[in-house]
Amino acid sequence: MAGNFSFYLVTDPHFFELSLGGEGEAYEARSRTDQKCVAETGAIIDAGFLKIAEDSETKVVLIPGDLVYRGEQASNEGFIKKLEWLEERGKTIYLITARHDYGETPYPVGFVGKECVRVEGTPREKLRELYHHYGFDQAISEHKSMSYVVELTKSIRLLALNCDGDCKDFRGLWPDQLEWALEQIKDAHENGCYIFAMTHYPLLPFSPFANLVADTHLTDWEMLANTFADAGLDLIFTGHMHAQAVTEFKSKNGNMITDVQTGSFVGYPCSYRKVTFLDDDKIDIKSYTIEDFDWDKGGKTAEEYFKWRFDRMITDIIDAMAYDFAFFTRLFGGPEKNKKLKVPVTAVGRLLQKMTLKGLGRLLFFKVDKSIENILVKDLAVEFVRNVFGGNEPYVDGTPVNDAVRKLLKRLRPVTKIIEKKAGAKNPVLSDIDKFVLDTIGDEKQRDYNTVLNIKWKREEQNQCQKQA
């Protein structure tokens, strides 16, 4: 293994060409429901790329998809200019494209006053031509799915997997694509090289709630995780969910694979990673966030600005429960589909506007620690969601918030038992509601940002690899 090889990982930059319109009523309406910044993407990417460029020792940058906002041709052309700027400063960039990078789904738009207007999109079949210089030209093997393998060093290979699938409901690898990937893993091992992968969608559900939502991970993820782990692939880098997470999976045969998912470059927490191969069996992962960028942030720091943008999105949804049921249900199938829920949802929404943790405790006959009793339930709910995406969820056993949630769950036990009986049969993750909730708000490992992984490969293959290097 080449000692101290390192690379940067940038996920979901979602560049938006500002000339398409980054202000006005239509833009603001869209912006308020988006976790990521949109108009600000150019300034944020410039700031992040500048920091990466300043590291003269690390030459490689990996980007696993969602390069632009919604497949706009102008955005793809503008993002390539930013890649060229980074390349001119000594970086070699390997990327894959994903569903936001072509113009069919979702359709590309610009914003003019009150209107969203159609703009020229990039056909998916044109993406390889546009981005051929960033991985495809260097490939030692390529699959028709726009997946490829490159040699990062003489002893380390990257398996770049495009997971667009059918560009609709199937987010995964076709049988022939998986067969090709397994052949590449085998070939790397037979030649004494270590190989790891990157793909856009997470391989593994990164949070308990991700087990409930199909769009949070690859289709057939359990089959793929078992197959890859048993083939000797033990590390994969992913994006898509704009969340910081490090998740492990052990196959039925006892083999491990780790999914390192990274948050969006342009949406809270605006993170990126540096990955360093330290020695024969360890990989060091450090995370960074965008510390500042050239934008009118209204007197806020970059961190405050990103939190404000994220919190506004979740707060608007909670507020809509109370005051705009039509808007709220547009996120969950529309008002007609959910009309039976209007009364209870509105009641809960209005209750959340003013209720504190102390008030909730009084309502359900439990006490909360004085240090948190004046926190609004609404504000804590927003923080819970933010923490899931931000990673390192802090409310572990022993914290006042964890204690309050445990007491709440105890009071709600008659209800949660019914949910467990009905829903748990369909999805095992709901068979223990207490664990589901507590695991969501608290992460005992606290390694979503910085960690050292013990990466396993056959020692005899490693020795051969060192001789070749």
C-alpha positions in Angstrom: 0.0 0.0 0.0 1.4 3.4 -1.0 1.9 5.2 2.3 0.0 8.3 3.1 -2.0 8.5 -0.1 -4.9 10.9 0.4 -7.9 12.3 -1.5 -10.7 14.8 -0.9 -14.3 13.8 -1.1 -16.9 16.4 -2.2 -20.6 15.3 -2.6 -23.7 16.9 -4.0 -22.3 20.3 -5.1 -25.6 21.0 -7.0 -24.1 24.0 -8.8 -26.8 26.4 -10.2 -25.9 28.9 -12.9 -27.0 32.2 -11.4 -27.8 33.7 -14.7 -30.8 31.4 -14.8 -32.3 33.5 -11.9 -31.5 33.3 -8.2 -34.0 35.8 -6.8 -37.7 36.7 -7.0 -40.9 35.2 -5.8 -40.7 31.9 -7.6 -37.1 31.4 -6.5 -37.9 32.2 -2.9 -40.9 29.8 -2.9 -38.6 27.0 -4.1 -35.7 28.0 -1.9 -37.7 27.8 1.3 -38.4 24.1 0.8 -34.8 23.2 -0.1 -32.2 22.0 2.4 -29.4 23.1 0.2 -28.5 26.6 -0.8 -29.2 27.3 -4.5 -28.3 30.8 -5.6 -25.3 30.6 -3.3 -23.8 27.4 -4.7 -21.2 29.2 -6.9 -19.8 31.2 -4.0 -19.8 28.2 -1.7 -18.1 25.9 -4.2 -15.5 28.5 -4.9 -14.7 28.8 -1.2 -14.5 25.1 -0.7 -12.4 24.5 -3.9 -10.0 27.2 -2.7 -9.4 25.4 0.6 -8.9 22.1 -1.3 -6.5 23.8 -3.7 -4.4 25.1 -0.8 -3.5 21.5 0.1 -0.6 21.0 -2.3 0.1 17.5 -1.0 -3.3 15.9 -1.8 -3.8 15.6 -5.5 -7.0 13.6 -5.9 -10.6 14.8 -5.6 -13.6 12.4 -5.8 -17.2 13.7 -6.5 -20.0 11.0 -6.4 -22.7 12.8 -8.4 -25.4 15.4 -8.3 -23.0 17.9 -9.7 -25.6 20.5 -10.6 -29.1 21.7 -9.5 -31.6 20.2 -11.9 -29.8 19.1 -15.1 -29.5 22.6 -16.6 -27.0 22.7 -19.5 -25.8 26.1 -18.4 -25.1 24.7 -14.9 -23.2 21.7 -16.2 -21.1 24.0 -18.4 -20.5 26.3 -15.4 -19.5 23.5 -13.1 -17.0 22.2 -15.6 -15.3 25.6 -15.5 -15.0 25.2 -11.7 -13.5 21.8 -12.2 -11.0 23.2 -14.7 -10.0 25.9 -12.1 -9.3 23.2 -9.6 -7.4 21.0 -12.1 -5.2 24.0 -13.0 -4.1 24.0 -9.4 -2.8 20.5 -9.6 -5.8 18.3 -8.7 -6.9 15.2 -10.5 -10.7 14.8 -10.4 -12.7 11.6 -10.7 -16.5 11.8 -10.7 -19.7 10.1 -11.5 -23.0 11.7 -12.6 -26.4 11.2 -10.9 -30.0 12.0 -11.4 -29.8 15.7 -10.9 -27.2 16.0 -13.6 -29.4 15.4 -16.7 -32.5 17.3 -17.8 -35.3 14.9 -18.0 -36.1 14.2 -14.3 -36.5 16.5 -12.6 -37.0 19.0 -15.4 -34.6 22.0 -15.4 -35.9 25.4 -14.5 -34.8 29.0 -14.1 -36.6 31.6 -12.0 -38.0 34.8 -13.4 -40.1 36.9 -11.1 -43.2 34.9 -10.1 -42.5 32.2 -12.8 -40.5 29.0 -13.0 -39.4 28.8 -16.6 -38.1 25.9 -18.6 -34.5 26.1 -19.6 -32.2 24.0 -21.8 -31.5 20.7 -20.1 -28.6 18.2 -20.6 -29.6 14.8 -22.0 -28.3 11.9 -20.0 -26.6 10.5 -23.0 -24.5 13.7 -23.3 -23.1 13.5 -19.8 -20.2 11.2 -20.6 -19.1 13.5 -23.4 -19.3 16.5 -21.1 -17.4 14.9 -18.2 -15.2 12.4 -20.1 -12.0 14.1 -18.8 -12.9 13.3 -15.1 -12.5 9.6 -14.8 -13.8 8.0 -18.0 -10.7 8.8 -20.1 -8.4 7.4 -17.4 -10.5 4.2 -16.9 -8.8 0.8 -17.1 -12.3 -0.7 -17.4 -15.7 0.9 -18.2 -19.3 -0.3 -18.1 -22.1 1.0 -20.4 -23.9 2.3 -17.3 -21.2 5.1 -17.0 -19.4 3.2 -14.3 -15.6 2.7 -14.5 -12.5 1.7 -12.6 -9.3 3.8 -12.4 -5.9 3.3 -10.7 -5.4 6.1 -8.1 -1.9 4.7 -7.5 -0.2 1.5 -8.6 -1.7 -0.2 -5.6 -5.1 1.5 -5.1 -8.1 1.3 -7.4 -11.4 3.2 -7.4 -14.6 1.5 -8.5 -16.9 4.3 -9.6 -20.5 3.0 -9.8 -23.3 4.9 -11.5 -26.6 4.0 -9.8 -29.2 5.8 -12.0 -30.9 2.5 -12.7 -34.0 3.0 -14.8 -33.9 6.8 -14.0 -37.2 6.4 -12.2 -38.0 4.0 -9.3 -35.0 1.7 -9.6 -31.9 3.2 -7.9 -29.3 0.5 -8.2 -27.1 -1.8 -10.3 -28.4 -3.9 -13.1 -27.4 -7.6 -13.0 -24.7 -7.2 -15.8 -23.4 -4.1 -14.1 -23.1 -5.9 -10.8 -21.4 -8.8 -12.5 -18.9 -6.4 -14.1 -18.3 -4.7 -10.7 -17.6 -8.1 -9.1 -15.1 -8.9 -11.9 -13.3 -5.6 -11.2 -13.1 -6.4 -7.5 -11.7 -9.8 -8.3 -9.2 -8.5 -10.8 -7.9 -5.9 -8.3 -7.4 -8.6 -5.7 -5.7 -10.9 -8.1 -3.3 -8.2 -9.1 -2.6 -7.5 -5.4 -4.4 -4.1 -5.3 -6.8 -2.6 -2.8 -10.1 -1.4 -4.3 -12.8 0.7 -2.8 -16.0 2.1 -4.4 -18.0 5.3 -4.7 -21.6 5.6 -5.8 -24.2 8.4 -5.4 -27.0 6.7 -3.4 -26.0 5.3 0.0 -25.5 1.6 0.1 -26.7 1.4 3.7 -29.5 3.1 5.6 -27.7 5.7 7.7 -30.4 6.3 10.3 -33.4 4.4 11.6 -35.8 6.5 9.6 -33.8 5.7 6.4 -35.1 2.1 6.7 -38.6 3.5 6.1 -37.9 5.6 3.0 -36.9 3.9 -0.3 -35.2 7.0 -1.7 -32.6 7.1 1.0 -30.5 4.1 -0.2 -29.9 1.8 -3.1 -32.6 -0.6 -4.2 -31.9 -4.1 -3.0 -29.3 -2.7 -0.6 -29.2 -5.8 1.6 -28.4 -8.0 -1.4 -25.7 -5.6 -2.6 -24.2 -5.1 0.8 -23.9 -8.9 1.4 -22.5 -9.4 -2.1 -19.9 -6.7 -2.0 -18.8 -7.5 1.5 -18.3 -11.2 0.6 -16.5 -10.2 -2.5 -13.9 -8.3 -0.4 -15.1 -4.8 -1.0 -15.0 -3.2 2.5 -15.3 0.5 1.8 -17.7 2.7 -0.2 -18.2 6.5 -0.3 -21.6 7.8 -1.0 -23.8 11.0 -1.0 -27.3 11.8 -2.0 -28.9 12.3 1.4 -26.9 15.4 2.3 -26.1 13.8 5.6 -22.9 13.0 7.5 -22.8 9.3 8.5 -20.4 6.4 8.9 -22.4 3.1 8.8 -21.2 -0.5 9.0 -22.7 -3.7 7.8 -21.7 -7.3 8.5 -22.7 -9.9 5.9 -24.3 -13.2 6.7 -20.8 -14.7 6.3 -19.3 -12.3 8.7 -17.6 -9.9 6.3 -17.7 -6.1 6.9 -18.4 -3.2 4.6 -18.4 0.5 5.7 -20.5 3.2 4.0 -19.0 6.7 4.4 -21.8 9.1 3.5 -20.9 12.8 3.2 -23.2 15.8 3.5 -23.9 18.2 0.6 -21.1 20.7 -0.2 -23.8 23.4 -0.4 -26.4 22.5 2.3 -26.1 22.1 6.0 -23.6 21.0 7.3 -21.8 22.0 4.0 -19.1 19.4 4.6 -16.4 17.6 2.7 -13.8 15.0 3.8 -10.1 14.3 3.5 -9.3 10.5 3.4 -5.8 9.4 4.1 -4.3 5.8 3.8 -2.1 5.8 6.9 -0.4 2.4 6.8 -1.2 -1.2 6.1 -4.6 -1.4 7.8 -5.9 2.1 8.7 -7.6 4.9 6.9 -8.0 8.3 8.5 -11.1 10.3 7.7 -11.4 14.0 8.7 -14.3 16.3 7.9 -14.3 20.0 7.2 -17.0 22.5 6.7 -17.3 25.7 4.6 -16.1 28.3 7.1 -16.9 31.4 5.0 -18.0 32.3 1.5 -18.5 35.5 -0.5 -22.2 36.3 0.0 -24.4 38.7 1.9 -25.3 36.5 4.9 -27.1 39.2 6.8 -24.5 39.5 9.5 -24.5 35.7 10.2 -21.4 33.5 10.1 -21.3 30.8 7.5 -22.3 28.2 10.1 -25.2 30.3 11.4 -26.3 31.0 7.8 -26.4 27.3 6.9 -28.3 26.4 10.1 -30.7 29.2 9.5 -31.4 27.9 6.0 -31.9 24.4 7.2 -34.1 25.3 10.2 -36.3 27.6 8.1 -37.2 24.6 5.9 -38.2 22.3 8.8 -39.9 25.2 10.7 -42.1 26.0 7.6 -43.3 22.4 7.5 -44.2 22.4 11.2 -45.9 25.7 10.9 -47.9 24.5 7.8 -49.4 21.8 10.0 -51.1 24.5 11.9 -51.8 27.2 9.3 -51.4 25.7 5.8 -52.6 22.1 5.6 -52.6 22.1 1.8 -48.9 23.0 1.7 -48.1 20.5 4.4 -49.8 17.6 2.6 -48.2 18.5 -0.8 -45.2 16.8 0.7 -47.1 13.6 1.5 -49.4 13.0 -1.4 -51.7 16.1 -1.4 -54.7 17.3 0.7 -57.2 14.9 -0.9 -55.2 11.9 0.1 -54.8 13.1 3.6 -58.1 14.9 4.3 -59.0 12.6 7.1 -55.9 13.8 9.0 -56.7 17.6 8.7 -58.2 18.0 12.1 -55.6 16.0 14.2 -52.7 17.4 12.2 -53.9 21.0 12.6 -54.5 20.5 16.3 -51.0 19.1 16.8 -49.5 21.8 14.7 -51.1 24.6 16.7 -50.2 22.9 20.0 -46.5 22.8 18.9 -46.4 26.5 18.4 -46.2 27.4 22.1 -45.6 24.2 24.0 -42.4 23.9 26.0 -40.9 20.7 27.3 -42.1 21.6 30.7 -45.6 22.0 29.4 -45.4 18.6 27.6 -44.2 17.0 30.8 -47.1 18.5 32.7 -49.5 17.3 30.1 -48.2 13.7 30.2 -47.2 13.6 33.9 -43.4 13.5 33.8 -40.7 15.9 34.8 -38.0 17.4 32.7 -34.6 18.8 33.8 -34.7 22.5 34.6 -31.9 23.1 32.1 -34.2 22.3 29.2 -37.8 22.9 30.5 -38.2 26.2 28.6 -37.2 24.8 25.2 -40.1 24.8 22.8 -41.0 21.3 21.6 -41.1 22.7 18.1 -37.6 24.0 18.3 -36.3 20.6 19.6 -38.1 18.8 16.8 -36.3 21.0 14.3 -33.0 20.3 16.0 -33.6 16.5 16.0 -34.1 16.6 12.2 -31.0 18.9 11.7 -28.9 16.6 13.8 -29.8 13.6 11.7 -28.4 15.3 8.6 -25.6 17.0 10.5 -24.4 13.7 12.0 -23.0 12.8 15.5 -26.5 13.1 17.0 -25.7 14.3 20.5 -28.6 13.3 22.7 -27.2 10.0 24.0 -28.0 8.2 27.2 -27.4 10.5 30.3 -28.2 13.8 28.6 -31.3 15.7 29.9 -33.0 15.5 26.5 -32.5 11.8 26.2 -33.9 11.4 29.7 -37.0 13.5 28.8 -37.6 11.5 25.6 -37.4 8.2 27.5 -40.0 9.5 30.0 -42.2 10.6 27.1 -41.9 7.2 25.4 -42.8 5.5 28.7 -46.0 7.5 28.9 -46.8 6.8 25.2 -46.2 3.0 25.6 -49.9 2.0 25.2 -49.9 3.7 21.8 -46.4 2.6 20.7 -47.2 -1.1 21.5 -50.1 -1.0 19.0 -47.8 0.6 16.4 -45.1 -2.0 17.0 -47.6 -4.8 16.6 -49.1 -3.5 13.3 -46.1 -1.8 11.7 -43.4 -4.1 13.1 -44.6 -7.1 11.1 -44.0 -5.2 7.9 -40.8 -3.4 8.9 -38.7 -4.8 11.7 -37.2 -1.4 12.5 -40.6 -0.4 13.9 -40.8 -3.4 16.1 -39.1 -1.5 18.9 -40.3 2.2 18.8 -38.2 3.2 21.9 -35.0 2.0 20.2 -36.0 3.6 16.9 -36.5 7.0 18.5 -33.5 6.9 20.9 -31.2 5.7 18.1 -32.4 8.6 15.9 -31.6 11.3 18.5 -28.4 9.9 20.0 -25.3 8.3 18.4 -23.0 6.7 21.0 -20.2 6.3 18.4 -19.8 10.0 17.5 -17.7 9.3 14.5 -19.7 10.7 11.6 -17.1 13.5 11.1 -13.8 12.1 12.1 -12.8 8.5 12.5 -10.0 5.9 11.8 -11.2 2.8 10.0 -9.4 -0.6 10.2 -9.6 -1.7 6.6 -9.1 -5.4 6.0 -7.5 -7.1 3.0 -5.6 -10.3 2.5 -2.1 -9.9 3.9 -0.5 -11.9 1.1 -2.2 -9.7 -1.5 -1.0 -6.6 0.3 2.7 -7.8 0.2 2.4 -8.5 -3.5 0.9 -5.0 -4.0 3.8 -3.4 -2.2 6.3 -5.2 -4.4 4.5 -4.0 -7.5 4.4 -0.4 -6.2 
